[in-house]
Amino acid sequence: MDYKPLPIGIDNFELLITRGYYFIDKTLFMKDLIDKKGAVTLFTRPRRFGKT
């Protein structure tokens, strides 16, 4: 089985595609979230995310 590398530290979309890194397109997932129009949508985050 061939494993694809994880794109740790890669922030360039072209490199993701041309070098064969894992890439998950969540565009349709976001569309589903918007279309559901729920009263509340919870987005969790890791502890201390964004802290200095």
Gaussian input, Z-matrix of N, CA and C with variables (Angstrom, degrees):
# hf/3-21g

backbone

0 1
 N
 C     1     B1
 C     2     B2     1     A1
 N     3     B3     2     A2     1     D1
 C     4     B4     3     A3     2     D2
 C     5     B5     4     A4     3     D3
 N     6     B6     5     A5     4     D4
 C     7     B7     6     A6     5     D5
 C     8     B8     7     A7     6     D6
 N     9     B9     8     A8     7     D7
 C    10    B10     9     A9     8     D8
 C    11    B11    10    A10     9     D9
 N    12    B12    11    A11    10    D10
 C    13    B13    12    A12    11    D11
 C    14    B14    13    A13    12    D12
 N    15    B15    14    A14    13    D13
 C    16    B16    15    A15    14    D14
 C    17    B17    16    A16    15    D15
 N    18    B18    17    A17    16    D16
 C    19    B19    18    A18    17    D17
 C    20    B20    19    A19    18    D18
 N    21    B21    20    A20    19    D19
 C    22    B22    21    A21    20    D20
 C    23    B23    22    A22    21    D21
 N    24    B24    23    A23    22    D22
 C    25    B25    24    A24    23    D23
 C    26    B26    25    A25    24    D24
 N    27    B27    26    A26    25    D25
 C    28    B28    27    A27    26    D26
 C    29    B29    28    A28    27    D27
 N    30    B30    29    A29    28    D28
 C    31    B31    30    A30    29    D29
 C    32    B32    31    A31    30    D30
 N    33    B33    32    A32    31    D31
 C    34    B34    33    A33    32    D32
 C    35    B35    34    A34    33    D33
 N    36    B36    35    A35    34    D34
 C    37    B37    36    A36    35    D35
 C    38    B38    37    A37    36    D36
 N    39    B39    38    A38    37    D37
 C    40    B40    39    A39    38    D38
 C    41    B41    40    A40    39    D39
 N    42    B42    41    A41    40    D40
 C    43    B43    42    A42    41    D41
 C    44    B44    43    A43    42    D42
 N    45    B45    44    A44    43    D43
 C    46    B46    45    A45    44    D44
 C    47    B47    46    A46    45    D45
 N    48    B48    47    A47    46    D46
 C    49    B49    48    A48    47    D47
 C    50    B50    49    A49    48    D48
 N    51    B51    50    A50    49    D49
 C    52    B52    51    A51    50    D50
 C    53    B53    52    A52    51    D51
 N    54    B54    53    A53    52    D52
 C    55    B55    54    A54    53    D53
 C    56    B56    55    A55    54    D54
 N    57    B57    56    A56    55    D55
 C    58    B58    57    A57    56    D56
 C    59    B59    58    A58    57    D57
 N    60    B60    59    A59    58    D58
 C    61    B61    60    A60    59    D59
 C    62    B62    61    A61    60    D60
 N    63    B63    62    A62    61    D61
 C    64    B64    63    A63    62    D62
 C    65    B65    64    A64    63    D63
 N    66    B66    65    A65    64    D64
 C    67    B67    66    A66    65    D65
 C    68    B68    67    A67    66    D66
 N    69    B69    68    A68    67    D67
 C    70    B70    69    A69    68    D68
 C    71    B71    70    A70    69    D69
 N    72    B72    71    A71    70    D70
 C    73    B73    72    A72    71    D71
 C    74    B74    73    A73    72    D72
 N    75    B75    74    A74    73    D73
 C    76    B76    75    A75    74    D74
 C    77    B77    76    A76    75    D75
 N    78    B78    77    A77    76    D76
 C    79    B79    78    A78    77    D77
 C    80    B80    79    A79    78    D78
 N    81    B81    80    A80    79    D79
 C    82    B82    81    A81    80    D80
 C    83    B83    82    A82    81    D81
 N    84    B84    83    A83    82    D82
 C    85    B85    84    A84    83    D83
 C    86    B86    85    A85    84    D84
 N    87    B87    86    A86    85    D85
 C    88    B88    87    A87    86    D86
 C    89    B89    88    A88    87    D87
 N    90    B90    89    A89    88    D88
 C    91    B91    90    A90    89    D89
 C    92    B92    91    A91    90    D90
 N    93    B93    92    A92    91    D91
 C    94    B94    93    A93    92    D92
 C    95    B95    94    A94    93    D93
 N    96    B96    95    A95    94    D94
 C    97    B97    96    A96    95    D95
 C    98    B98    97    A97    96    D96
 N    99    B99    98    A98    97    D97
 C   100   B100    99    A99    98    D98
 C   101   B101   100   A100    99    D99
 N   102   B102   101   A101   100   D100
 C   103   B103   102   A102   101   D101
 C   104   B104   103   A103   102   D102
 N   105   B105   104   A104   103   D103
 C   106   B106   105   A105   104   D104
 C   107   B107   106   A106   105   D105
 N   108   B108   107   A107   106   D106
 C   109   B109   108   A108   107   D107
 C   110   B110   109   A109   108   D108
 N   111   B111   110   A110   109   D109
 C   112   B112   111   A111   110   D110
 C   113   B113   112   A112   111   D111
 N   114   B114   113   A113   112   D112
 C   115   B115   114   A114   113   D113
 C   116   B116   115   A115   114   D114
 N   117   B117   116   A116   115   D115
 C   118   B118   117   A117   116   D116
 C   119   B119   118   A118   117   D117
 N   120   B120   119   A119   118   D118
 C   121   B121   120   A120   119   D119
 C   122   B122   121   A121   120   D120
 N   123   B123   122   A122   121   D121
 C   124   B124   123   A123   122   D122
 C   125   B125   124   A124   123   D123
 N   126   B126   125   A125   124   D124
 C   127   B127   126   A126   125   D125
 C   128   B128   127   A127   126   D126
 N   129   B129   128   A128   127   D127
 C   130   B130   129   A129   128   D128
 C   131   B131   130   A130   129   D129
 N   132   B132   131   A131   130   D130
 C   133   B133   132   A132   131   D131
 C   134   B134   133   A133   132   D132
 N   135   B135   134   A134   133   D133
 C   136   B136   135   A135   134   D134
 C   137   B137   136   A136   135   D135
 N   138   B138   137   A137   136   D136
 C   139   B139   138   A138   137   D137
 C   140   B140   139   A139   138   D138
 N   141   B141   140   A140   139   D139
 C   142   B142   141   A141   140   D140
 C   143   B143   142   A142   141   D141
 N   144   B144   143   A143   142   D142
 C   145   B145   144   A144   143   D143
 C   146   B146   145   A145   144   D144
 N   147   B147   146   A146   145   D145
 C   148   B148   147   A147   146   D146
 C   149   B149   148   A148   147   D147
 N   150   B150   149   A149   148   D148
 C   151   B151   150   A150   149   D149
 C   152   B152   151   A151   150   D150
 N   153   B153   152   A152   151   D151
 C   154   B154   153   A153   152   D152
 C   155   B155   154   A154   153   D153

   B1=1.4544
   B2=1.5217
   B3=1.3244
   B4=1.4617
   B5=1.5242
   B6=1.3226
   B7=1.4533
   B8=1.5107
   B9=1.3276
   B10=1.4640
   B11=1.5222
   B12=1.3269
   B13=1.4671
   B14=1.5249
   B15=1.3251
   B16=1.4595
   B17=1.5303
   B18=1.3258
   B19=1.4672
   B20=1.5273
   B21=1.3141
   B22=1.4628
   B23=1.5229
   B24=1.3163
   B25=1.4614
   B26=1.5137
   B27=1.3320
   B28=1.4634
   B29=1.5246
   B30=1.3185
   B31=1.4627
   B32=1.5330
   B33=1.3200
   B34=1.4500
   B35=1.5291
   B36=1.3347
   B37=1.4564
   B38=1.5243
   B39=1.3132
   B40=1.4642
   B41=1.5326
   B42=1.3406
   B43=1.4632
   B44=1.5272
   B45=1.3319
   B46=1.4617
   B47=1.5199
   B48=1.3116
   B49=1.4541
   B50=1.5299
   B51=1.3296
   B52=1.4709
   B53=1.5275
   B54=1.3276
   B55=1.4701
   B56=1.5268
   B57=1.3287
   B58=1.4566
   B59=1.5182
   B60=1.3300
   B61=1.4519
   B62=1.5274
   B63=1.3262
   B64=1.4620
   B65=1.5136
   B66=1.3236
   B67=1.4628
   B68=1.5245
   B69=1.3152
   B70=1.4641
   B71=1.5131
   B72=1.3239
   B73=1.4660
   B74=1.5260
   B75=1.3243
   B76=1.4623
   B77=1.5249
   B78=1.3211
   B79=1.4567
   B80=1.5247
   B81=1.3251
   B82=1.4612
   B83=1.5256
   B84=1.3362
   B85=1.4625
   B86=1.5299
   B87=1.3177
   B88=1.4709
   B89=1.5272
   B90=1.3289
   B91=1.4618
   B92=1.5271
   B93=1.3301
   B94=1.4664
   B95=1.5196
   B96=1.3341
   B97=1.4677
   B98=1.5244
   B99=1.3215
   B100=1.4647
   B101=1.5179
   B102=1.3275
   B103=1.4633
   B104=1.5225
   B105=1.3384
   B106=1.4655
   B107=1.5266
   B108=1.3215
   B109=1.4664
   B110=1.5252
   B111=1.3117
   B112=1.4565
   B113=1.5173
   B114=1.3061
   B115=1.4644
   B116=1.5285
   B117=1.3320
   B118=1.4629
   B119=1.5225
   B120=1.3318
   B121=1.4571
   B122=1.5187
   B123=1.3253
   B124=1.4563
   B125=1.5212
   B126=1.3205
   B127=1.4596
   B128=1.5192
   B129=1.3274
   B130=1.4636
   B131=1.5246
   B132=1.3129
   B133=1.4567
   B134=1.5184
   B135=1.3326
   B136=1.4691
   B137=1.5297
   B138=1.3098
   B139=1.4621
   B140=1.5164
   B141=1.3046
   B142=1.4680
   B143=1.5316
   B144=1.3024
   B145=1.4622
   B146=1.5222
   B147=1.3221
   B148=1.4459
   B149=1.5165
   B150=1.3053
   B151=1.4742
   B152=1.5365
   B153=1.2949
   B154=1.4809
   B155=1.4878
   A1=109.44
   A2=116.37
   A3=122.05
   A4=109.99
   A5=116.80
   A6=121.31
   A7=109.66
   A8=115.75
   A9=120.53
   A10=108.38
   A11=117.56
   A12=119.35
   A13=111.08
   A14=115.46
   A15=121.02
   A16=108.58
   A17=117.66
   A18=120.55
   A19=112.79
   A20=117.13
   A21=121.01
   A22=108.67
   A23=116.50
   A24=121.91
   A25=114.46
   A26=118.95
   A27=122.49
   A28=108.33
   A29=117.02
   A30=120.38
   A31=111.89
   A32=116.49
   A33=121.43
   A34=108.75
   A35=117.39
   A36=121.83
   A37=111.61
   A38=117.37
   A39=120.36
   A40=111.13
   A41=117.03
   A42=120.22
   A43=111.33
   A44=116.87
   A45=120.08
   A46=111.28
   A47=116.17
   A48=121.17
   A49=111.90
   A50=117.35
   A51=119.68
   A52=112.98
   A53=118.24
   A54=120.30
   A55=112.81
   A56=117.17
   A57=120.89
   A58=115.53
   A59=118.52
   A60=121.10
   A61=110.09
   A62=115.49
   A63=119.58
   A64=109.26
   A65=116.51
   A66=121.67
   A67=107.69
   A68=117.16
   A69=122.08
   A70=107.77
   A71=115.70
   A72=121.42
   A73=108.60
   A74=117.35
   A75=122.32
   A76=112.12
   A77=117.26
   A78=121.27
   A79=111.32
   A80=117.87
   A81=120.70
   A82=111.79
   A83=117.23
   A84=120.68
   A85=110.81
   A86=116.94
   A87=120.69
   A88=110.43
   A89=117.42
   A90=120.97
   A91=110.22
   A92=117.41
   A93=120.96
   A94=111.34
   A95=117.43
   A96=120.63
   A97=111.36
   A98=116.43
   A99=120.63
   A100=110.89
   A101=117.60
   A102=121.44
   A103=113.06
   A104=118.45
   A105=120.73
   A106=112.39
   A107=116.86
   A108=123.09
   A109=112.09
   A110=115.71
   A111=120.79
   A112=111.12
   A113=115.35
   A114=120.40
   A115=110.23
   A116=115.69
   A117=120.71
   A118=109.07
   A119=116.59
   A120=122.23
   A121=107.20
   A122=116.53
   A123=121.62
   A124=109.78
   A125=116.53
   A126=123.03
   A127=107.06
   A128=116.44
   A129=119.24
   A130=109.84
   A131=115.71
   A132=121.32
   A133=108.93
   A134=117.68
   A135=119.45
   A136=110.92
   A137=116.16
   A138=120.26
   A139=110.51
   A140=116.15
   A141=124.59
   A142=112.95
   A143=117.60
   A144=120.93
   A145=109.45
   A146=117.39
   A147=121.81
   A148=114.66
   A149=117.40
   A150=120.68
   A151=108.96
   A152=115.52
   A153=118.91
   A154=111.74
   D1=131.11
   D2=178.99
   D3=-89.07
   D4=125.31
   D5=178.38
   D6=-100.45
   D7=137.14
   D8=175.38
   D9=-87.84
   D10=146.74
   D11=178.11
   D12=-73.94
   D13=152.68
   D14=175.35
   D15=-82.43
   D16=140.13
   D17=-176.53
   D18=-83.38
   D19=59.46
   D20=-179.66
   D21=-74.99
   D22=120.04
   D23=-179.97
   D24=82.36
   D25=1.67
   D26=179.61
   D27=-95.12
   D28=119.59
   D29=179.82
   D30=-120.04
   D31=15.24
   D32=-179.17
   D33=-109.70
   D34=118.82
   D35=-176.75
   D36=-60.55
   D37=-39.83
   D38=-179.41
   D39=-61.20
   D40=-42.40
   D41=178.00
   D42=-64.89
   D43=-37.54
   D44=177.95
   D45=-56.95
   D46=-45.90
   D47=-175.80
   D48=-77.03
   D49=-48.19
   D50=-174.22
   D51=-70.56
   D52=-29.28
   D53=-179.08
   D54=-95.09
   D55=0.82
   D56=173.36
   D57=75.95
   D58=31.00
   D59=176.33
   D60=-75.39
   D61=161.33
   D62=172.13
   D63=-63.74
   D64=137.55
   D65=175.58
   D66=-144.21
   D67=127.54
   D68=179.27
   D69=-114.88
   D70=116.97
   D71=179.57
   D72=-87.64
   D73=113.48
   D74=-177.76
   D75=-102.86
   D76=20.85
   D77=-178.36
   D78=-59.02
   D79=-48.23
   D80=-178.94
   D81=-68.49
   D82=-30.73
   D83=175.11
   D84=-62.72
   D85=-43.34
   D86=178.55
   D87=-65.29
   D88=-38.24
   D89=177.31
   D90=-61.38
   D91=-43.11
   D92=177.61
   D93=-61.02
   D94=-41.55
   D95=178.37
   D96=-61.46
   D97=-42.57
   D98=-179.12
   D99=-69.76
   D100=-40.79
   D101=-178.06
   D102=-68.68
   D103=-28.52
   D104=-178.33
   D105=-69.19
   D106=-28.81
   D107=178.26
   D108=49.90
   D109=49.37
   D110=178.46
   D111=-70.60
   D112=156.94
   D113=178.91
   D114=-65.66
   D115=-35.31
   D116=-178.57
   D117=-139.07
   D118=136.04
   D119=171.94
   D120=-125.50
   D121=124.82
   D122=-176.34
   D123=-102.47
   D124=122.51
   D125=173.21
   D126=-111.52
   D127=113.64
   D128=-179.84
   D129=-87.14
   D130=163.52
   D131=179.54
   D132=-140.88
   D133=157.17
   D134=177.05
   D135=-65.96
   D136=156.57
   D137=176.34
   D138=-57.31
   D139=141.99
   D140=176.02
   D141=60.78
   D142=19.92
   D143=179.51
   D144=-69.86
   D145=124.82
   D146=178.73
   D147=84.04
   D148=6.09
   D149=179.21
   D150=-86.90
   D151=156.63
   D152=177.49
   D153=-94.84

